[in-house]
Amino acid sequence: MQPHVTRILKALIVLLLGLLLASQILVIPEVARITAIRNPDVAQLEVPGIIGAVLFLGLVEVTLVCIWFLLSLVQAERIFRVEAFRYVDVILAALVSAGALILASFIVIVASRAVSLSLVLLAVLGIVVSAALALLVVVLRGLLRKALELEQDLSEVV
């Protein structure tokens, strides 16, 4: 990969991390407060909603940090090392956790009788997307393992 591409990607990751952190601190609590005021029947979900949203964005942040470290391995031409699997495994765990968090949030919403068709669709979409991304990471992890094996075989031959 070209060095300037990894630098641009890292800059975008820093920007995304900053925006996500600002959202966790400023936007999410304010939106939850306004929603609780406008919809008193779901006001009891304000704090659980804040916690769930902050945790979800935290999982996105963990994934971005792991991608940062994988890009660093690419820059150092050390991506085909066992240490890369640690970051891939954390990304996989974050994706599975995000899907579980979406499911748990949906269950809380259903239990409070605040469910609507749009929430059902968003929950299904979130679970399907997290499952699809997790499966994609599993496939990419397998490709990384195969590439590592081929590089080791090649280094033995040379």
N, C-alpha and C positions, 0 to 999 in steps of 0.2 A: 504494500500500500504506500502511496506517496506520502512523504512526511507532512506536506502542507494539508493534506486531507485529514490526517489524524489530529493536527493542531486545530483545524477548523471544528472538527467533531468535539474535541475537548473544550473549546471555547463555547460551543453550543450547550454542552453538558453543564458547564459552569453557569451559563445563563438560565438554563432550565432549573437547576438546583436553586438558584436565587429566586426565581419566580414561584417554584413550589413552596419554598420556605415562607415567602411573603404570603402566599395563599393560605398556608397553615396558620400563620399568625394573625393576619388581617382579614382575609376574605371569608374563610369558613365560619369563624365565630359570628361575624356580622350577618351573614346570610342565614345562619341558624337562628339568630336573635330575631331578625325580621320575619322569618317564616313562623316562628313561635308566636309572635305578636299578631300576625295576620291570620293565623290558623290556630286558635286556642285549643281546638280539639286534639292537636298533635304536639302541643307545647311540651309534653313530657318526653318527647323524643329529641329535644334540643341538645342536651348533654351527650346522650348516646350517639347522636348524629355527628356531633363535633368530634367525639373520640374516634368513631369509625372513619370519618373522612380524613382526619389527621393521620391515623394509622395507615390508611390506604395510600395517601401521598408519601408517607414514610417508606412504604414498600417500593414505590416508584423511585424514590431517592436512593434507596439501597441498590436497586437495579442499575441506576445511572452511575453510581460509584463503581460498581463491578465492571460496567462497560468501560469506564475510565481506565481501570487497571488492566483490562484486556487490551485496550488501545495502547497502553504503555508497553505491554509485552510485545505487541505487534511492532511498535517503534524500535524496540530493542532487539527485534528479530528473535524473540524467545517465546513466541506464542505456542510452539510445539514442545512444550514442557509440561510436566505433571502439574505444576503450580497453576496453570490455566484452568484446570478442572475445578479447583476450589471456587473460583469466581463464577464459573458456569453453574456449579451446583447451588451457589447462593442465589443466582438469578432464577434458577428453577424453583427453589424453595420460596422465593418471593412471589413468583407467579402463582404457585399453588396456594400460598397464604392469601394472596389477593382474591382468588376465586372463593376460598373459604370465608373470607371476610365479607364479600359481597353476599354470599349465601346466608351467613349469620345475620347480616343487616336486613336482608329481605325477610327472614323469619321474624325478627323483632318488629318490623313494620307490619307484617301480616298479623302478628299477635296483638298489636295495638289497634287493629282494624283501620289503619290509615292507608290501606293499599288502593292503588288505582291501576288502570290498564297500562299507563305509561311507566309506572314503577315496575310492574311485572315484566314489561318488555325490556326495560333497562337492566333489571336483574338477570334476566335470561341472556341478554347480550353480554353483560359483564362476565358471567360465568362461562359462556361459550368462548369469548375472546381470551380469557385467561387460560382456559383449557387448551385452546388451539395454540396459543403462544408457548405454553408449557410443552406441548407435544413437539412444536417446532424446535425448541431448545433441546429436547431429548434427541431429536434427529441430528441437530448441529453438534451436540456433544459426541454422538457416535462418529460423525465425520471427523471431528477433532481427534478422537481416539485413533481412528484409522490413519489419519495423516501423521500422527505421532509414531505409530507403528511403522509406517512406510519410511519416515525420516530415519528412524533408528536402524531399520534394515539397510537403508541406503548408506548410512554412515559406517556400518559394518563392512559393506562391500567395498567402499572407497577406502 
